[in-house]
Amino acid sequence: MIIPKNVRDLLGINEGDFLELRVENGKIVLEKERKVDLEEVERKFEEHERRIAYARRASLGDLKGVVLEEEFDD
């Protein structure tokens, strides 16, 4: 299958890229194949968020002993 250069340029398709071909609602859909699995990336981000969640939780007394005036003095 030959894809016109202006279409390749518009979609960022280069020689050697893998394309996904499928049929949707009776039409042929051709997309550039992703190099990463977005679902896997999302799972990794969720796992990372769970692992660092403790760092975001503030508790009463976190600022105990902090004098705000000293924080802004220059």
C-alpha positions as MATLAB code, in Angstrom:
seq = 'MIIPKNVRDLLGINEGDFLELRVENGKIVLEKERKVDLEEVERKFEEHERRIAYARRASLGDLKGVVLEEEFDD';
ca = [
       0.000    0.000    0.000;
       1.375    3.401   -0.912;
       0.585    6.301    1.403;
       1.042    9.746   -0.189;
       3.954   11.778    1.194;
       1.755   14.678    2.328;
      -0.352   12.249    4.406;
       2.761   10.565    5.853;
       4.206   13.958    6.772;
       0.932   15.093    8.345;
       0.739   11.957   10.505;
       4.450   11.724   11.267;
       4.775    8.363    9.531;
       8.285    7.442    8.446;
       9.705    4.610    6.406;
       9.881    1.503    8.581;
       7.121    2.592   10.983;
       4.570   -0.054   11.869;
       0.940    0.706   11.105;
      -2.207   -0.833   12.569;
      -5.003   -1.633   10.143;
      -8.517   -2.376   11.390;
     -12.130   -2.073   10.335;
     -14.493    0.183   12.302;
     -18.116    0.732   11.313;
     -17.454   -0.596    7.824;
     -14.443    1.687    7.257;
     -10.738    0.888    7.094;
      -8.779    2.675    9.825;
      -5.004    2.911    9.524;
      -3.038    4.246   12.502;
       0.597    4.533   13.387;
       1.330    1.770   15.864;
       2.293    3.027   19.304;
       5.720    2.077   20.537;
       4.504    1.841   24.123;
       1.464    0.227   25.642;
      -0.473    3.159   27.112;
      -2.389    0.873   29.472;
       0.916   -0.426   30.872;
       2.180    3.151   31.313;
      -1.034    4.067   33.151;
      -0.658    1.036   35.448;
       2.940    2.023   36.221;
       1.894    5.603   37.060;
      -0.871    4.347   39.360;
       1.573    1.999   41.081;
       4.058    4.847   41.504;
       1.361    7.131   42.939;
       0.429    4.458   45.489;
       4.066    4.008   46.473;
       4.643    7.730   47.078;
       1.218    8.584   48.500;
       2.666    8.788   52.015;
       4.783   11.766   50.949;
       1.730   13.831   50.030;
      -0.264   13.285   53.194;
       0.057   16.199   55.570;
      -0.829   15.820   59.178;
      -1.477   18.200   62.022;
       1.759   19.408   63.471;
       3.770   19.222   60.239;
       4.499   22.946   60.504;
       4.930   22.950   64.269;
       7.787   25.256   65.154;
       7.900   27.011   61.785;
       7.744   30.778   62.021;
       6.344   32.127   58.765;
       7.933   35.550   59.202;
      11.362   33.899   59.160;
      10.479   32.032   55.970;
       9.870   35.307   54.104;
      12.730   37.409   55.506;
      15.464   38.259   52.987;
];
